[in-house]
Amino acid sequence: DKCKKAIRYCGNTTNLHNTLNNMKKRTTNCKSKEERREILQTDPRLKFIILLFHLGDSPRAINITRSLAEMIAKDLQPLSVVEDEGFRNFVKTLDPHYRIPSRKNLMKGKIPALYEECHSRVKKCLDGANSVVLTTDMWTSRATEAYLTVSCHIIDENWQMQAYVLETCSFPGQHSAENICSELNRVTDEWANIVAAVRKAGWAHYPCFAHTLNLVVKDSIKALPDLLHIQQRCSAIVAFFHHSTRAAEKLKEVQNQLKFPEHKLIQSVETRWNSVFYMFERLLEQKEAVTTVLCLLGKTSLCLSEEDWSTITVSIEALKPFEEVTREISNEKHVSVSKVIPLVSLLLRSTASYECQGSKIAAELSAQCQRRFRGIETFYGLAVSTYLDARFKNLGFRDMANVESLKGRLITEIQLLRQSSTSSVSAADLRSILASQQHRTTGTDAIIEMRRYSEEKPIPRDQDPLLWWKINEPTFPSLSTLAKKHLGVIASSVPAERIFSKAGQLISQRRIVFCILSLCYVLWTVLVFCTSGLPYEHIFKLCCLTNSQKPFKNIR
């Protein structure tokens, strides 16, 4: 028989401790699970004790709630998921005693706590940065709401590239240069301690290389009416197969008969030129299958002529180098700015070779490249990045006079860097340095360091230039500082556009109903936890503040 002895469960902690021990003995001495379950169901005192371990401030409850907040972020779930009956039943099955927090409590407590945790960690990283690169771009949600995102990029003390989103703000009104400038100044004013290096050095503007390539290809196609007409006809073919279930099924059937890969057709997108390339490439791959299906379904008006297919083939050959360059420059995990000059040189040589074969599209691509990339080797920011990349140095420059001019300016920058570091040394330290080292002028030191670097052989293309600088930092102290400054620039805003894709999915596809002031913290949480596995993307803060209100007011 079970013990019927009454035990006090009120009073001091000793009573509670004794009660726990006694209850543990009673449950562990039971012969079966049924007996233990009966005790749990019939003894109100034990129920009370169990509830103590599932209160909102208990370690177990805190861990469960944190995991819940991370799940909402990673899976882009709406906060209303905590009110869904199926989800609540699922959690109850896992732990009947856990109390699910309301959506309001999540936004007021748990998600801001995650934000503050990340805030302090990332701020510490940014405070130690010698130089900061800012990138900005505009984007629009499916609800046609405009946003401006400002992010920063650094190379940390371990020579690893890091990126942090400083702010995403709602951007109503006209997207004029004055309005964008005003918003940028507001953001940088709020982060004055972090972007001080940018302000001191002045604002150097680097256009997005991927966007420039997009303009080169789009303008080239528009300049050729015949090719533009073929592109429009190809888009019509793809749209027909996408909108007709019968056509899609028939295409799959014909692909099986011809033993073609069961690939779907790709539609072109206005904002991405390479989608035109992929559309042409896929249609050419499925040429026989597509033509067969169109004829079987009586859509011969959509069929392309052999001359059209020949034009598509030539266009793919001419555009292939641009597609490879776009993919290469959009790699977010490695140094990219130093590749711009060598890649432009490669594109010019490639288009020239196809132009010699009489390709109209190649001739137009060459003309557009010459127009948009004229004087690129004299752009100091791009040139110095290429030269300080141990894979390239002067490789990729078509005019060696530009390299010599670059070296002279780089020596001047080293001299200024050495002078600033010397002026910050105390008088006592300065006397010690002068007593222990030979007297050499700053200019001589800069020339010697430049000469030694020039004599180093370029490293293989597949090696990491940042790792090379990490190893050789003691040998080239001044150049390594400049390398950390210049190689931290990214050549494309494509990584930031991936952030916009996440943001758009959060705002539109999942249909989260928030005021704009609350959206920022959910969006921030999404990006923190979705990118936590990437060494390059450690997203910091996405803040959609439209006024000076506190961010956790007026939550709907």
C-alpha positions as CSV (number, residue, x, y, z in Angstrom):
1,D,0.0,0.0,0.0
2,K,1.1,3.5,-0.7
3,C,2.1,5.8,2.2
4,K,-0.8,8.1,3.2
5,K,1.4,10.3,5.3
6,A,0.7,14.1,4.9
7,I,3.8,16.2,4.3
8,R,3.9,19.9,4.6
9,Y,4.8,21.8,1.4
10,C,4.6,25.3,2.8
11,G,7.1,27.1,4.9
12,N,10.9,27.4,4.4
13,T,13.1,25.7,1.8
14,T,13.9,22.8,4.1
15,N,10.4,21.6,3.9
16,L,10.4,21.8,0.1
17,H,13.7,19.9,0.0
18,N,12.5,17.1,2.2
19,T,9.3,16.8,0.3
20,L,11.2,16.4,-3.0
21,N,13.4,13.7,-1.6
22,N,10.4,11.8,-0.2
23,M,8.5,12.0,-3.4
24,K,11.5,10.8,-5.4
25,K,11.8,7.7,-3.2
26,R,8.1,7.0,-3.6
27,T,8.2,7.2,-7.4
28,T,11.5,5.3,-7.9
29,N,10.4,2.5,-5.7
30,C,7.2,1.8,-7.7
31,K,7.3,-1.4,-9.7
32,S,5.7,-0.1,-12.9
33,K,5.2,3.0,-14.9
34,E,1.4,2.7,-14.3
35,E,2.0,3.1,-10.5
36,R,4.2,6.1,-11.0
37,R,1.6,7.7,-13.3
38,E,-1.1,7.1,-10.7
39,I,0.9,8.9,-8.1
40,L,1.5,11.9,-10.4
41,Q,-2.2,12.1,-11.2
42,T,-3.6,11.7,-7.6
43,D,-1.1,13.6,-5.5
44,P,-1.7,17.4,-5.8
45,R,1.4,18.2,-3.9
46,L,3.6,16.5,-6.5
47,K,1.8,18.4,-9.3
48,F,2.6,21.6,-7.5
49,I,6.3,20.7,-7.3
50,I,6.4,19.8,-11.0
51,L,4.8,23.1,-12.0
52,L,7.6,24.9,-10.1
53,F,10.0,23.5,-12.8
54,H,7.9,24.8,-15.6
55,L,7.3,28.4,-14.6
56,G,8.2,31.1,-17.1
57,D,11.4,32.0,-15.2
58,S,12.7,28.4,-14.7
59,P,15.8,27.4,-16.8
60,R,13.9,24.8,-18.7
61,A,11.1,27.2,-19.7
62,I,13.6,29.9,-20.7
63,N,15.5,27.4,-23.0
64,I,12.2,26.3,-24.6
65,T,11.1,29.8,-25.2
66,R,14.4,30.8,-26.7
67,S,14.2,27.8,-29.0
68,L,10.7,28.9,-30.0
69,A,12.0,32.4,-30.9
70,E,14.8,30.9,-33.0
71,M,12.4,28.6,-34.8
72,I,10.2,31.6,-35.7
73,A,13.3,33.3,-37.1
74,K,14.9,30.4,-39.0
75,D,11.7,29.2,-40.6
76,L,10.2,32.6,-41.3
77,Q,7.1,31.7,-39.3
78,P,4.6,34.4,-38.3
79,L,4.3,35.2,-34.6
80,S,0.7,34.0,-34.8
81,V,2.0,30.5,-34.9
82,V,2.0,30.4,-31.1
83,E,-1.8,30.9,-31.3
84,D,-2.4,28.1,-33.8
85,E,-4.3,25.2,-32.3
86,G,-2.3,22.5,-34.0
87,F,1.0,24.0,-32.8
88,R,-0.3,24.4,-29.3
89,N,-1.4,20.7,-29.3
90,F,2.0,19.7,-30.6
91,V,3.8,21.6,-27.8
92,K,1.4,20.2,-25.2
93,T,2.3,16.6,-26.4
94,L,6.0,17.4,-25.9
95,D,5.6,19.0,-22.5
96,P,2.1,19.4,-21.0
97,H,3.3,21.8,-18.4
98,Y,5.0,24.3,-20.6
99,R,3.1,27.6,-21.1
100,I,3.5,29.0,-24.6
101,P,4.2,32.8,-24.5
102,S,1.9,35.1,-26.4
103,R,3.0,36.8,-29.6
104,K,3.1,40.1,-27.7
105,N,5.4,38.7,-25.0
106,L,7.7,37.3,-27.7
107,M,8.0,40.7,-29.4
108,K,8.4,42.6,-26.1
109,G,10.8,40.2,-24.4
110,K,12.3,37.3,-26.2
111,I,13.2,38.7,-29.6
112,P,14.6,41.9,-28.2
113,A,16.7,39.9,-25.8
114,L,18.2,38.0,-28.8
115,Y,18.8,41.3,-30.5
116,E,20.6,42.8,-27.5
117,E,22.8,39.7,-27.2
118,C,23.9,40.0,-30.8
119,H,24.1,43.8,-30.5
120,S,26.8,43.7,-27.8
121,R,28.8,40.9,-29.6
122,V,28.9,42.6,-33.0
123,K,29.5,46.1,-31.7
124,K,32.6,44.9,-30.0
125,C,33.8,43.6,-33.4
126,L,33.1,46.8,-35.2
127,D,34.7,48.9,-32.5
128,G,38.0,47.3,-33.3
129,A,37.8,47.8,-37.0
130,N,40.5,50.0,-38.6
131,S,38.4,50.8,-41.6
132,V,34.8,50.3,-42.6
133,V,33.2,49.9,-46.0
134,L,29.5,50.9,-46.4
135,T,27.2,49.5,-49.0
136,T,23.6,50.6,-49.7
137,D,20.8,49.6,-52.0
138,M,17.1,50.2,-52.5
139,W,14.6,47.4,-52.7
140,T,10.8,47.1,-52.9
141,S,8.5,44.5,-51.2
142,R,5.7,42.8,-53.1
143,A,3.4,45.3,-51.5
144,T,5.4,48.1,-53.3
145,E,6.8,49.4,-50.1
146,A,10.2,50.9,-50.5
147,Y,13.2,50.2,-48.2
148,L,16.8,51.3,-47.9
149,T,19.3,48.9,-46.5
150,V,22.8,50.1,-45.3
151,S,25.4,47.5,-44.4
152,C,29.1,47.6,-43.5
153,H,32.0,45.3,-44.3
154,I,35.3,44.9,-42.6
155,I,38.3,42.6,-42.4
156,D,38.7,41.6,-38.8
157,E,41.9,41.1,-36.8
158,N,42.0,37.4,-38.0
159,W,41.9,38.5,-41.6
160,Q,38.3,37.2,-42.1
161,M,35.7,39.1,-44.1
162,Q,32.7,40.1,-42.1
163,A,29.5,41.9,-43.1
164,Y,26.9,43.6,-40.8
165,V,23.6,45.2,-41.7
166,L,23.4,48.5,-39.9
167,E,19.9,49.4,-40.7
168,T,16.9,48.8,-43.0
169,C,14.6,51.7,-43.0
170,S,11.3,52.4,-44.6
171,F,11.8,54.8,-47.5
172,P,8.6,56.5,-48.6
173,G,8.5,59.3,-51.0
174,Q,10.7,60.1,-54.0
175,H,13.9,58.2,-54.3
176,S,15.9,61.4,-55.2
177,A,19.7,61.8,-54.5
178,E,18.9,64.3,-51.8
179,N,16.6,62.0,-49.9
180,I,18.9,59.1,-50.1
181,C,21.9,61.2,-49.0
182,S,19.9,62.5,-46.1
183,E,18.9,59.0,-44.9
184,L,22.5,57.8,-45.3
185,N,23.7,60.7,-43.2
186,R,21.2,59.9,-40.5
187,V,22.3,56.2,-40.4
188,T,26.0,57.1,-40.2
189,D,25.3,59.7,-37.5
190,E,23.8,57.0,-35.4
191,W,26.9,54.9,-35.9
192,A,29.4,57.7,-35.7
193,N,31.9,55.8,-33.6
194,I,32.0,53.0,-36.1
195,V,32.2,54.9,-39.4
196,A,34.6,57.6,-38.2
197,A,37.3,56.1,-40.5
198,V,35.0,56.5,-43.4
199,R,34.3,60.2,-42.6
200,K,38.0,61.0,-42.1
201,A,39.0,59.4,-45.4
202,G,36.1,60.9,-47.3
203,W,33.4,59.1,-49.3
204,A,34.7,57.1,-52.2
205,H,31.9,55.7,-54.3
206,Y,32.3,52.2,-55.9
207,P,29.4,51.4,-58.3
208,C,28.1,47.8,-58.1
209,F,30.1,45.8,-60.7
210,A,27.3,43.2,-61.2
211,H,24.8,46.0,-61.9
212,T,27.1,47.6,-64.4
213,L,27.5,44.2,-66.2
214,N,23.7,44.0,-66.2
215,L,23.5,47.4,-67.9
216,V,26.2,46.4,-70.5
217,V,24.3,43.3,-71.6
218,K,20.8,44.8,-71.5
219,D,21.9,47.8,-73.5
220,S,23.6,45.6,-76.0
221,I,20.5,43.5,-76.5
222,K,18.3,46.6,-76.9
223,A,20.7,48.0,-79.5
224,L,20.0,44.9,-81.7
225,P,16.3,44.9,-82.7
226,D,16.5,41.4,-84.1
227,L,18.0,39.9,-81.0
228,L,15.5,41.8,-78.8
229,H,12.6,40.4,-80.9
230,I,14.0,36.8,-80.5
231,Q,14.3,37.4,-76.7
232,Q,10.6,38.4,-76.6
233,R,9.5,35.4,-78.6
234,C,11.5,33.1,-76.3
235,S,9.8,34.6,-73.3
236,A,6.5,34.0,-74.9
237,I,7.4,30.3,-75.5
238,V,8.4,29.9,-71.8
239,A,5.3,31.6,-70.6
240,F,3.1,29.3,-72.7
241,F,4.7,26.2,-71.1
242,H,4.5,27.7,-67.6
243,H,0.8,28.6,-68.0
244,S,-0.4,25.5,-69.8
245,T,-0.6,22.3,-67.7
246,R,-1.2,20.3,-70.9
247,A,1.9,21.7,-72.6
248,A,4.0,21.1,-69.5
249,E,2.9,17.5,-69.3
250,K,3.4,17.0,-73.0
251,L,6.9,18.4,-72.8
252,K,7.8,16.0,-70.0
253,E,6.4,13.1,-72.1
254,V,8.5,14.2,-75.2
255,Q,11.6,14.6,-73.1
256,N,11.3,11.0,-71.9
257,Q,10.8,9.8,-75.4
258,L,13.9,11.7,-76.7
259,K,15.8,10.8,-73.5
260,F,16.4,14.5,-72.8
261,P,16.9,15.7,-69.2
262,E,13.6,16.7,-67.6
263,H,14.5,20.3,-67.2
264,K,11.9,23.0,-66.9
265,L,12.2,26.1,-69.1
266,I,13.6,29.2,-67.5
267,Q,11.8,32.6,-67.8
268,S,13.9,35.8,-68.1
269,V,13.7,38.5,-65.4
270,E,13.9,42.2,-66.3
271,T,16.4,43.0,-63.5
272,R,18.8,40.1,-64.1
273,W,20.5,39.9,-67.5
274,N,21.8,36.4,-66.8
275,S,18.3,35.1,-66.7
276,V,18.2,35.9,-70.4
277,F,21.3,33.8,-70.9
278,Y,19.8,30.9,-68.9
279,M,16.6,31.1,-70.9
280,F,18.5,30.9,-74.2
281,E,20.7,28.1,-72.9
282,R,17.8,26.0,-71.7
283,L,15.7,26.5,-74.8
284,L,18.7,25.5,-77.0
285,E,19.1,22.4,-74.8
286,Q,15.4,21.5,-75.3
287,K,15.2,22.7,-78.8
288,E,13.9,19.5,-80.4
289,A,11.5,18.7,-77.5
290,V,10.1,22.3,-77.4
291,T,9.6,22.4,-81.2
292,T,7.9,19.0,-81.2
293,V,5.4,19.9,-78.5
294,L,4.5,23.3,-80.1
295,C,3.8,21.5,-83.4
296,L,1.7,18.8,-81.7
297,L,-0.4,21.4,-79.8
298,G,-0.9,23.5,-82.9
299,K,1.2,26.4,-81.7
300,T,3.4,26.7,-84.7
301,S,3.3,30.4,-84.6
302,L,5.5,30.3,-81.5
303,C,8.1,28.1,-83.2
304,L,11.5,29.7,-83.9
305,S,13.2,29.5,-87.3
306,E,16.6,28.0,-87.9
307,E,18.0,31.5,-88.3
308,D,16.6,32.4,-84.9
309,W,18.2,29.3,-83.3
310,S,21.5,30.2,-85.0
311,T,21.3,33.7,-83.5
312,I,20.6,32.2,-80.1
313,T,23.6,29.9,-80.4
314,V,25.9,32.8,-81.3
315,S,24.5,35.0,-78.5
316,I,25.1,32.2,-75.9
317,E,28.8,31.9,-76.9
318,A,29.3,35.7,-76.7
319,L,27.4,36.0,-73.3
320,K,29.0,33.0,-71.7
321,P,32.1,35.0,-70.4
322,F,29.7,37.6,-68.9
323,E,27.8,34.9,-67.1
324,E,31.0,33.4,-65.6
325,V,32.2,36.8,-64.5
326,T,28.8,37.6,-62.9
327,R,29.0,34.4,-60.9
328,E,32.6,35.0,-59.9
329,I,32.1,38.5,-58.7
330,S,29.0,37.6,-56.7
331,N,30.8,35.2,-54.5
332,E,30.3,36.7,-51.1
333,K,32.8,34.6,-49.1
334,H,36.0,35.8,-50.8
335,V,37.7,39.0,-51.8
336,S,36.0,40.4,-54.9
337,V,37.0,44.0,-55.5
338,S,40.5,43.0,-56.6
339,K,39.0,40.9,-59.4
340,V,37.2,43.8,-61.2
341,I,40.1,45.1,-63.4
342,P,41.4,41.6,-64.4
343,L,37.8,40.5,-65.2
344,V,37.1,43.6,-67.3
345,S,40.4,42.9,-69.2
346,L,39.2,39.3,-69.8
347,L,35.8,40.5,-71.1
348,L,37.4,43.0,-73.5
349,R,39.7,40.3,-74.9
350,S,36.8,37.8,-75.1
351,T,34.4,40.2,-77.0
352,A,37.2,41.3,-79.3
353,S,37.8,37.7,-80.4
354,Y,34.1,37.1,-81.1
355,E,33.9,40.4,-82.8
356,C,36.6,39.3,-85.2
357,Q,34.3,36.4,-86.1
358,G,31.5,38.8,-87.2
359,S,29.3,38.5,-84.2
360,K,27.0,41.5,-83.9
361,I,26.2,40.9,-80.2
362,A,29.9,40.6,-79.5
363,A,30.6,43.9,-81.2
364,E,27.9,45.6,-79.3
365,L,29.1,44.1,-76.0
366,S,32.6,45.3,-76.7
367,A,31.4,48.8,-77.4
368,Q,29.3,48.9,-74.2
369,C,32.3,47.6,-72.2
370,Q,34.6,50.3,-73.6
371,R,32.1,53.0,-72.8
372,R,31.2,51.9,-69.2
373,F,34.6,50.7,-68.1
374,R,36.7,53.5,-69.7
375,G,39.4,54.6,-67.4
376,I,38.8,51.8,-64.9
377,E,42.6,51.3,-64.4
378,T,42.9,54.9,-63.2
379,F,40.2,54.3,-60.5
380,Y,42.6,54.3,-57.5
381,G,40.3,52.2,-55.2
382,L,40.0,49.4,-57.8
383,A,43.6,49.6,-58.9
384,V,45.2,49.5,-55.5
385,S,42.9,46.6,-54.5
386,T,44.1,44.6,-57.5
387,Y,47.7,45.4,-56.8
388,L,47.5,44.5,-53.1
389,D,45.9,41.1,-54.0
390,A,48.9,38.8,-54.0
391,R,47.2,36.7,-56.8
392,F,47.2,39.5,-59.3
393,K,49.5,42.5,-58.5
394,N,50.1,44.1,-61.9
395,L,48.4,41.2,-63.8
396,G,45.3,42.3,-65.6
397,F,46.4,45.9,-66.2
398,R,46.6,46.6,-69.9
399,D,48.6,49.8,-69.5
400,M,51.7,49.5,-67.3
401,A,51.9,53.3,-67.0
402,N,48.8,53.1,-64.8
403,V,50.7,50.6,-62.6
404,E,53.6,52.9,-62.1
405,S,51.3,55.8,-61.3
406,L,49.5,53.5,-58.8
407,K,52.8,52.6,-57.1
408,G,53.7,56.3,-56.6
409,R,50.4,57.0,-55.0
410,L,50.6,53.9,-52.8
411,I,54.0,55.0,-51.5
412,T,52.5,58.4,-50.6
413,E,49.7,56.6,-48.7
414,I,52.3,54.5,-46.8
415,Q,54.2,57.6,-45.8
416,L,51.0,59.2,-44.5
417,L,50.2,56.0,-42.6
418,R,53.6,55.9,-41.0
419,Q,53.5,59.6,-40.1
420,S,50.2,59.2,-38.4
421,S,51.3,56.1,-36.4
422,T,54.6,57.9,-35.4
423,S,52.7,61.0,-34.2
424,S,50.6,58.8,-31.9
425,V,53.6,57.4,-30.1
426,S,54.5,59.0,-26.8
427,A,57.8,60.9,-26.3
428,A,59.3,58.2,-24.1
429,D,58.4,55.5,-26.6
430,L,59.8,57.6,-29.4
431,R,63.2,58.0,-27.7
432,S,63.3,54.3,-27.1
433,I,62.6,53.5,-30.7
434,L,65.2,56.0,-32.0
435,A,67.8,54.6,-29.6
436,S,67.3,51.0,-30.8
437,Q,66.8,51.4,-34.5
438,Q,68.6,52.9,-37.4
439,H,67.5,56.3,-38.6
440,R,65.7,55.9,-41.9
441,T,63.3,58.4,-43.4
442,T,59.6,57.5,-43.8
443,G,59.9,57.8,-47.6
444,T,62.8,55.3,-47.7
445,D,60.9,52.8,-45.6
446,A,57.9,53.0,-47.9
447,I,60.0,52.5,-51.0
448,I,61.8,49.5,-49.5
449,E,58.6,47.9,-48.4
450,M,57.0,48.5,-51.8
451,R,60.1,47.0,-53.6
452,R,60.1,43.9,-51.4
453,Y,56.4,43.3,-52.1
454,S,56.8,43.8,-55.9
455,E,59.6,41.2,-55.9
456,E,57.3,38.6,-54.3
457,K,55.9,36.1,-56.8
458,P,52.1,36.1,-57.3
459,I,50.4,33.2,-55.4
460,P,48.1,30.7,-57.2
461,R,44.7,31.9,-58.1
462,D,42.9,29.4,-55.9
463,Q,44.6,30.6,-52.7
464,D,43.2,33.1,-50.3
465,P,44.9,36.5,-50.4
466,L,43.7,37.4,-46.9
467,L,45.5,34.3,-45.6
468,W,48.7,35.4,-47.4
469,W,48.5,38.8,-45.7
470,K,47.9,37.2,-42.4
471,I,51.1,35.3,-42.7
472,N,53.1,38.1,-44.2
473,E,51.8,40.9,-42.0
474,P,55.0,41.2,-40.0
475,T,57.0,41.5,-43.2
476,F,54.8,44.2,-44.7
477,P,53.4,46.1,-41.8
478,S,52.2,49.2,-43.7
479,L,51.0,47.4,-46.8
480,S,49.1,44.9,-44.7
481,T,47.2,47.8,-43.0
482,L,46.3,49.2,-46.4
483,A,45.4,45.7,-47.7
484,K,43.0,45.3,-44.9
485,K,41.4,48.6,-45.8
486,H,41.1,48.2,-49.5
487,L,40.4,44.5,-49.9
488,G,37.4,44.7,-47.6
489,V,35.4,46.4,-50.3
490,I,32.9,44.2,-52.1
491,A,32.4,44.6,-55.8
492,S,28.8,43.6,-55.9
493,S,25.6,44.2,-53.9
494,V,24.3,40.7,-54.8
495,P,24.9,39.4,-51.2
496,A,22.8,42.3,-49.9
497,E,20.1,41.4,-52.4
498,R,19.9,38.0,-50.8
499,I,19.1,39.8,-47.6
500,F,16.4,41.7,-49.4
501,S,14.9,38.4,-50.6
502,K,14.7,37.2,-47.0
503,A,13.1,40.5,-46.0
504,G,10.6,40.3,-48.9
505,Q,9.6,36.8,-47.9
506,L,9.1,37.9,-44.3
507,I,7.0,40.9,-45.3
508,S,5.0,39.5,-48.1
509,Q,4.9,35.7,-48.4
510,R,4.4,35.0,-44.7
511,R,2.0,37.9,-44.3
512,I,3.2,38.9,-40.9
513,V,0.9,41.7,-39.6
514,F,3.2,44.2,-37.7
515,C,3.6,47.8,-37.5
516,I,6.8,48.9,-39.2
517,L,8.6,49.5,-35.8
518,S,8.2,45.8,-34.8
519,L,9.1,44.4,-38.2
520,C,12.8,45.2,-37.8
521,Y,13.4,42.9,-34.9
522,V,11.7,39.9,-36.5
523,L,13.6,40.6,-39.7
524,W,16.9,41.0,-37.8
525,T,16.2,37.7,-36.0
526,V,15.5,35.9,-39.3
527,L,18.8,37.0,-40.8
528,V,20.9,36.3,-37.7
529,F,19.8,32.7,-37.4
530,C,19.5,32.0,-41.1
531,T,23.1,33.1,-41.7
532,S,24.8,31.9,-38.5
533,G,26.5,29.1,-40.3
534,L,28.2,31.4,-42.9
535,P,31.7,32.7,-42.0
536,Y,31.2,35.9,-44.0
537,E,27.6,36.9,-43.3
538,H,27.1,37.6,-39.6
539,I,24.1,39.9,-39.9
540,F,23.7,42.5,-37.2
541,K,20.8,44.8,-37.3
542,L,17.8,45.4,-39.6
543,C,15.9,48.4,-38.2
544,C,12.8,49.8,-40.0
545,L,12.4,52.9,-37.9
546,T,10.2,55.6,-39.5
547,N,10.2,57.9,-36.5
548,S,11.6,58.3,-33.0
549,Q,9.1,56.1,-31.3
550,K,10.4,53.2,-29.1
551,P,10.5,50.1,-31.2
552,F,8.3,47.9,-29.0
553,K,5.3,50.2,-28.8
554,N,2.0,49.8,-30.7
555,I,2.4,46.1,-31.5
556,R,-0.6,44.7,-33.3
